[in-house]
Amino acid sequence: MSATEQGSGVVAPFRLGRVGSGDALGGPETGETTLGRGTDGGLPISARHRRHARRRLPRWPLVLAGYLVLAAVLLRSLWADPGARGYGVSDATLFTWFIGWVPHAVLHGSNPFVTHLLNAPDGVNIMWSTPVVLLALLITPVTMVAGPVVALNTLLTLAPAVSAIAAYGAARRWASAWPAAVAGLLYGFSPYMIGATRGHLHLTFAPFPPLLLMLLHDLFTGRRSPRRTGLWLGLLVAAQALVSEELLATGALIGGLGVLIAAARNRAAVRAQVGPLARSLGWCALVAAALLAWPLWIQFRGPYRVSGSIQPHDVAVSDLLTFAVPTWAQWLAPHQALARSHRFTGNPVEVSAYFGVPLLLLLAALSVRLRRDPVVRVLTPLFAIVALLSLGGHLHIDGRITRIVLPWLLAERLPVIGNALPSRLALYLTLFAGLALAIWLEQVRQRPVPRRAGAAVLAAAALVPLFPAPMHAHEMRAPTFFTTAAVRVIPNGARVLVAPYPRPDIPDAMLWQAQAGYRFAVAGCYCTVPGPDGRSQFHGNASPLTTALLTVEAGTMTPRAALALPGLREAYRALHPDAVIVGPADHHAELIELVTGLTGRSPVDEPGGVALWPESFRV
């Protein structure tokens, strides 16, 4: 046992691979010689010291810089106009709103977890809508200076690099810098991660799984005291809960499975760690409970909470062919493959478990070749179990839902984890695959140059099919009325009816509201709110007023017919808006005709194609 395997005076009871401290993020310092007396290979002592000093320099800043450059290149279409472009359309608007709202609420003394500014006159419990509270707080300086859209794009660019460097740090426990960098590359820039970048900030900002792995490794190798590990684990749990509760829940599930597999492989050693594990988990629970008491109380006991399942089951799952068939997100995607992947169920962004045949074959070979490696002996069954869970409750084959029942059907009945989407477990598969590659490349690194070169070519060939297709940003520009002093005609705190009416497919009003500094509340929303039965829905409750606005905007009803809808005027009076706005929208003229007939007065033309009816409720 090396000295680096003894942390806080505790001797590690067993090892999961090689542990070292040659990098600031941890890892073995390979190839280093012991200092002798006089000279080393004919070099003067000063030259020898300089050489070893260079070897001791941490490599992670260089690796992180490489990840950041790659992320910036892949997301370059955002940065052509970072204040007015985004990925993900509706979801980009939702996260822009949250990123601006959290610091706004804190600075104005409001509750950041509940707001009346959406879904007026009721409100929203935003803890049910992935508000990325921690990220919003961390990016506040950018938000204050450049606005929430730039802040969102900054986070989206940082997310793959931050996730990748976390995976690099985890891989450094068992590999040197460059093999670990490959693990980080696969994890941070996988099809899952690039797919999540198209709208799902809470899923693509994912350093949590590698950091959880590092802390579990610390716990079972005794690198730190149980109390210190438990404190760090509690902080990590609290931080992740304020970014994505789904990743926290699935991380806990898969971390638990990993511990069980490791225990089965080395029962005596794990039995010796039961006491330290219990103490660590106790400290973890204490810290996490103290930090999360308020937001979790608001979420589960506060107003506007929802009940039941948030997402439909048996939709966002990994089709059996997903692992081998590329999608629109890959650069190398033949038309035949695209036609097949289009048949997979769920949002295309969620079809993210693609590995490609070359990488799958390489991983299968490594599971055999490295079967005696203690880490791979845990990773191989864990990969298989998580892949099985990602298939959902029923097996999907080529877009067809079969009657074959799978283990995830049991998970759907569990609290919290039942709301997770199985397809998103692909994140953990890429982490396990990256670690296996790093361990293999580390072993090959000790072999002759031809073997090393062959392994590098083989690894590159397996990873090339994962290269992402170009990403195209969409416009996220608010009309000038909302970004200039013109918006001050609307009093602070006013309740405003905006068309296009905000809903999941067109939440433009939420972007305009955020760009206006949350000056007014809007009817409608794109967020998770309770429906009439208390179960979740992603939009405000329907009424004759919303029916009129949506059908006229869609062109399926004339303004005259909409004005004749039963209950329309009663619904309008019940909303009691302080103002009505019609912004840029389909059938803009027809919407103006509808609102003019509803309010009994003509609008005021404002900058950016906005029609405004101030103080409309008095009519």
N, C-alpha and C positions, 0 to 999 in steps of 0.2 A: 504493500500500500504506500502510495506517495504521500508526501506531506500535504499536498493540496487537497487530499481527500479527507482531511480532518478540519472541520469547521467548528469554531467556538469551543474547541476542546473536546468535541464529540467524535468518536471514531465511527466511521461509516460501517454499518453492519453488512452491507453488500454493495456491489457496484453494478450499475447499468451502463457498462462501457467505460470509456476513458474520461477522466475528469482532469481538467487543468486550469491554469490561470494565465496563459500566455497572451491573452487579449483582454482589453477592458471589459468585454462582454463575456469573458470566460472561454476556455478552450485550451487545448494542448499547445505547447510551444515546441514544435517539431524542428528537428534539424539543428538544434543548438548544442554546441560542444562545451565541455568544461574548461574553464580557464586553467592554463598551466603556468609554469614559472618562466620568466624570460620572454620567449617569443612563442608564437603559435603559427607553425607552418612558415617560419621565416619572416613573419610580420612583426614590427615593433609593437610594444605593449599598447601605445596610444592608438595605433591603427586597429589593433585587435579590439580594443574597447569601443572604438567607433563602429566597428562592424557589428558587435553584439548590441550596441545601443540601437542601431538601425533595426535589428531583429526584434528588439523589445518594443518598438513603436507600435501603438495600437493600429490595427488595419481597418477597424470598423468605420472610421470617418471616411476613408476612401471608398469602402463598399457602399456606405450610405449615399455618398455623392454620386456614385454610379447609378444607384436606384433612383435618386431624384432626377438625374438627367434623363433616364429612360422614361420615367413617369411624365416628365415635361414634354418629351417628344411624342409619346402616345396621346397625350391630352392637349396637344398644341392648338387644336381648333378652338379650344376655350379661350386661349390667351390672345387671339386676334382682337378680341373685344371683351375682356373678362368681366366687365360690369353689365354686359347685356347679352351674354351667351351662356348656355348651360346644357347639361345632358339630362335626359330622363323626363322631359316635358312636365307632367303633373307632379311627379315626385320631387323634381328640382324646385318647383314652386313651394311645395310643402316644407322642404328643408330650409329653403331661403327664409320662409316665414319664421320658423323656429329659431334659426340662427340670429335673426334680428330681434325676435321677441324676448328671448331669455335675458340678454343684457338690458334691453329696454325696461323689462319688468323689474329687474334688480335695481337699476338706477332710479326708477320712479317709485320704489317701495311697494310694488304689486306682487301678488303671488305668482311665481313663474310657472306653476303647475296647473293653474286653472285660469281661464280667461273668458270674459263676456264679449271680447272683440270678434269672435267667430261664432257662427250659428246664433246670431242675435234673433230674438231677445233672450234666449236661454243661455247658452255658453258651452264650453268644451273643457273636459278634463284631459289636458294634453298628454298626461302620462300614459294614455292608451294609444298614442299616435307616434311613438318613437321620436321624442323631441330632441334627442342628442344634447341634453342639457350641458354635460361636461364639455363637449366640443364647442358648443356655443359660447361658453364662458372663456375657454382657452383662446378662441379666435376673436374675442371682443375688440382688441385694438385694431385689427383689420376691418372689422365691421364698422367701428366708429369712424374710421378714416375713409374707407373706400366703399362701404355699403355691404349689405348682406349677400348680394350676388357674387361679388368678388371674394367675400369670405367663404362662401360655399365652394367656389372653384379652387380656392387655395387648399381647403380641406380635401377636396377630391383629388388634387394633385399630390398632396402629402400622404394620403391614405395608403396607396400601394407601397410607397417607399418605407413608411413607418412600419407597416405590417411585415414587409420583407426583412427589415433590419431586426425585427423581433424574432423572426424565424432563423435568421443568421445567428443571433445570440443563442438560441436554443441549440442549433446544430453545432455550435462551438464547444458544447459539452463533450462531443464525441468526434469532432473533426477539426482540422486546421482551417485557416481563413478561407482559402479559395474553394474547397469543397463545400464549406458552410455557405459561401456566397451563392453557390448553385442552388442550395436548398432554399435560401431566401428568395432567389429569383423565381423559382417554381411556385412558391407560396404566394408571394406578393403580386405576381403578374400572371397568375393562372387564369383560365377561362372563367372560373367563378369570380375572381376578384375584378377582372375587367368587365364582366357582365354586371356586377353589382355597382360598378362606377357609373353605369347608366341609370342613375336615379336613387340607389340605395346606399346613402352615405353611412348609415348605421351598420351596414353589413360589410362594406369595403374597408372601413377603418377597424381592422381586426388584429391588433397586436395581442389581444387577450389570450387566444389559445396557446401560442408559443410561450408567453409569460407564465401562464398557468402550468405548462409542462415544466418550465424551469423551476418553479417553486415546488412542485411535486417531487421533482428530482432532488432538490435541496433537502426536502423533508425525509426522503428515503435513503439519502446518502449521508445525512448528518453534516452537511456543509455549514449549516447555520443552526442555532438553537431552535427548538420547537416554538418558543415564544416569538422570536424574531420572524421566523417563517410565517407564523400565524398572523402577525401584525401586517406583514407585507401582503399576505393573501387576502386579509380583510380589506385593505386599501384597494387591491386589484378588483375584488368583487364589487365594492361600492362604485369604483370608477366605471366598471363595465355596465353595471345596472343603469348608470346615467348616460350610457351610449346606446346599448342594445340589450334589453332583457332577454331577447331570444338567444343571442350568442352566449349570454351568461348561463341560461338554462341548458342549452345543448352542450356547452363546455363542461358543466357539472356532470351531465349524464355521461359524456364520453370520457372525461377524466376518471369518473368512478369505474367505468368499464376497464379502462387501462390499469387502474390499481388492482382490480380483481384478477386480471390476466397476469400481471406481475406477481401477485400473491400466489397464484396457482403455479407459477414457474419457480418460486422460491419461498415456500411456505414458512420455513423456519425464520428466515431473515425478516419477512414482513411481520410475523408474529412478534418479533422483538421490537418492532416499531409501532405497535398498537398504542402504547402509552403516549409516546411523542406525537403520534398522529392525532390522538384525541385532544391533547393539550393544544396543538396547533389549530385544530378546527374550533376549539373553544375560543381562542383568541381571535380567530377569523370571524366567528359569529358575533363576538362582542363589538369588534370594530365596525363590521358591516352594518349591524343593527343600529349602532349609534349614528352612523352617517346617513343611513337610508330611512330612518324612522319617519321623518316628515314626508318625503316624496311617496313612500309606499303607503302611508296612512291616507294621503290624499288620493292615491290611485284606487285603493280598495275600499276605503270608507268615505271618501269625499264625494262631492256632487258630480253628476253626469257620468258616473261609472257605468260600465257595461257588464253584461253577463253573457254566458255561453261562449261558443267558439267564435273567434274573430275571422278566421280564414276557412274556406271550404276544404273538406278533406278530399283526398284522392285526385288532386289536380296538379299542384306543384310538387311533383315527384320526379325521380330519375327513371326515365324509361330504360329498359334493359339495354337498348341500343345506344343510349346517350353516351356511354363511356367510350364508344368507338366511332360514332358518327359526328363529324364537325357540323357546326351551325353557322349562321350568318355572322357570328362574332369572330370567326377564325379567318385568317388571310388565305389559308389553303383549304378551300371548301368547294369541291366540285358541285355542279348543278344537281347531279343525282343525289348527292349527300344532303344538299339543302332541301330538296323536295321531300326527302325522308324525314329530316329533322323538323320540318314544318308540321308534321303530323303529331309530334309530341304534344302532350297536354300541358296547359299552363302558359303563363306569360313567357315569351321568348327569353326575357332577361333571366328567368329562373332556370332555364335549361343550361346548366353550367358545370356538369360533371364530366365534360369531355376530357379524355386523356390521350386518345389516339392509340392506334394499334401498336406502333413502335414502343411507346412508353409503357403500355400495358405488358407487352412481352418482356421488356427489360425488367420491369418490377417483378414479374413472375419468376424470371431467371434469378434475380437477386434474392428473392425469398428462399430459394433453394441453396444458392451459393453461400449466402450469409446466415444459414439457418442456425449456426452455432454462436453467432453474435448475440449477446444478451439483450440488446436493444431491439434488433430485428426480430428476435423471438417474441417480443411483445407487439411490435408494430404489425407483423404479418396477420395474426388473428384479429387484431383491432381494426386493421384496414378492411378485412373481409366482413366483420360485423357491422361497421359503419356503412360500408357500401350496401349491405343488405338492408339496413334501416333506411337508407336514402331512397330505396325503391318505393317507399310508402306502404299503405295498408293493404293494397292489392297490386299484383304484378302488372305492369304496363309493358306491352311488347309492340313496338312499331306504332305507337299511338292508340292501341286497343287496350282497354281495361279488362283484364281477365278476372276470373273468380278465384284465383289462387291467393289465399290469405297469407300475409307476411307479418313479421313481428311488430312493425310500426303500428299496426291496428291496435295493439295494447297501449302503446304510448299515446295514442290519440285520446284515450280516456283519462290520462293523468292531468292533474292541474298544472298550469303554466306550460309544461313541455308539449301539451296537446295542441297549443296554438303555434308551435314551430312548424316550419315547412320542411319536409324531408329532403327536398332537392338541395337545400342550403347546407346540408351536411357535407357536401362536396368540399367545403373549405377545409375540413379536418383531413379528408383524403389527400389533398394536395400537401398538407403539412407532413403527413406520414410518408408520402412518396418522396418529398424533398429530403427528409431525414435519412431515408434508406439510400438515396443517391449519394448524399454526403458521406455516409459511412463507407459505402463502396469506393467512392473516389479517394477517400482517405487511405484505405487499404492499398489501392492501386498506386497511390502516390509513392509508396515505398519500393515499387517495382522498377525494372529497367525502363529507359526512356521510350522504347517502342510500345511497351505495354501501356504506359501512361498516355501516350499519344492516341493509341487505339481506343482507350477508355474515354478520352475526351471527345473523340469523333463520334463514338457510339452515343454518349450522353447528349451531345449537340443534335445528332440526328433524331433522337427520341423527343427532344424538346421543340424542334423547329415546327412541327405541325400545330403547336399551341400558339404560335405567333398571332397576335390579334389583328383583325381587319382594321382599316382606318376608322376612326371615330369622328362622327360629324355632329357638331353642336347645333342647337336650335336657338332662335332668338328669345331673349328674356328681357324685353324692353318695355318699360311702363310709359304710357302717354305723358307728354311733358306737363300736363295739368297736375299730375301727382308728384312730380319731382321738382316743381318750382313753387314760388310763393303763391301761385294762383290757387293752390289747394286750401289756403287759409280761409277761403270763403266758407268752408265747412267748419263749424265750431268744433273744438276739441270735445271728444266723447260723443259726438253725434252718431245716431243710428242711421245707416245708409243702405238703401236697396240698390244693388249694382247689377247691371246686365252687361255682359253675359253673367247669368246667375252662377255663382261658384259651386262646382261639383267636381267629382273625381276626374272627368275627362277634360274640363276647362275650368281650372281654378284661378284664372287670370286676376280676378278681383283681389285675391289674397296677396299676389305679388304687388299690385298697385297699392294696396293698403300698407304693406311693409315698406315700400319705397316712399310712401307719404309719412313715414314715422309713426305708424299706428295711431293716427289722428282720430280715426273713426271706427266704429264697429260695423260689420257687414252681416247681412242675413245670408244664411247658407254657409257651406264650408266643404273642404275636402279634408276630412279627418275622421277618426273613429268616435262616434257618438252613439248614445242609446236610442234605439227606435221606439215606437209606441209600446212595444212589448218588452222593452229593456234590453233586448239583444242588440248586438253591434251592427252598425251600418256606417258607410263612409260618406254620408251626405246628410243634410238637414231633412226634416220631415216634409213630406209632400203636402201641397195645398193647392187650391184652385189658382192662387197667385203664381206659384212655381210652375204649375202646368201651363199657364198662359205664357210665361216668359220663355220656357224651354221649347214649346211647340212653335211659337212665332220665330224664335231664333233658328230653329231647325227648318223652317219653311213649310211645316206640315199643317199650319193653321193661319188664317189671315188675322190681322189685328181686330177687324170687325167681329169675327167669330169668337175670338178670345175674349173680347170685352163682354160678350153675352154669356160667358161661362157662369153657371150658378155658384154663388158664394165668393166670386172674385173680389168684389168690393169689400165684403165683410172681412176677407183674409187680409186685404190691404190695410183696412182700418185697424185690425188686430195687430199687425206688424208695427203700425204707427211710426213710419220712417221720418226722420228729420230732413232727408234729402233723397232724391233718386238720381242715379247716374247711369247713362248708357255710354259705354266706351266702345272702342273698336270691336266689332263682332260681325258674324254672318247676319244678313238681313237687318243691317243697322237701321235703315230707314223705317222698316216695319216695326222694330222695337221702339223707336221714337214715337211712331204713331200710336202704338199700344199705350205707352206711358202717358202721352199727351191726353189720350182719351180717359185714362184712369185718374189723372190728377186734375184735369180740366184747365190746364194752362200749358203754354208753349215753353220749351226749354231755353236756357241760356247757353249759347255756344262757348265752349272753353277750349284752350289749346290742346292739340294732340287728338282731335276728333272726338272730344268728349261733349256730351249733352248733359246739362245739369238742371235739375228742378230743385232749387233750394226751398227749404221750409215747406215741402210738399204736403206734410201731414195736416196743415191747416186748411187745405182745400176741401 
